[in-house]
Amino acid sequence: MDDSDGIVIRPETERDRRAVEELVREAFWNVYRPGCLEHWVLHRFRDDPAFVRELDWVMEKDGRIVGQNVYVRASIRADGGRAVPILAMGPICIAPELQRRGLGKRLLDFTLERAAALGHGAVCFEGNIGFYGKSGFAPARGFGLRYHGLPEGADDSFFLCKELRPGYLASVRGEYAPPAGYFVADREPEAFAAFEAGFPPKEKKRLPGQLF
């Protein structure tokens, strides 16, 4: 997509990868935890069979990469035992200095349209309904879905879902577990430390509102 305001949304190329990882690191640094893991998750996902290469996107503004979004294959374990294919999403981000200008929604809506055009049925992931609800996401419990490992009655408002094909989940009741690739930093702490050492030093801070 190429607009007159200098914004281009296009597939990520191999030569973009380092710049995208730097962007993700800047965007997530000290947001959910001191430092961040999202750039390592993205780095490792690119070699994961779950990674959907056709849905690996970057946003440019005036020739500079300022946003990115990716999707990975996931599934709902239906109560009857079958696996229902869906997508999980993220990391998704916009450069910190350009946030709150509508670029995130623009990128999200574009990539969701492309995912639907490729025939995918639904997307589940963890996020803030205040933002993602504007793009059609709703609490996943409304689709009869549960989040893996969450006790009954616990707050699941972070667990969101959007059907890309209307009615795709109409007969589904079951449980969602995030793809294992999102937890790669826990499994490979030494590899992550070596990867992180290749970036410029940044101060890790404990801030209000962090989750971890």
Summary of the structure (lengths in Angstrom):
residues: 212
radius of gyration: 17.2
end to end distance: 36.2
largest distance: 50.5
contacts: 597
relative contact order: 0.17
helix: 33%
strand: 27%
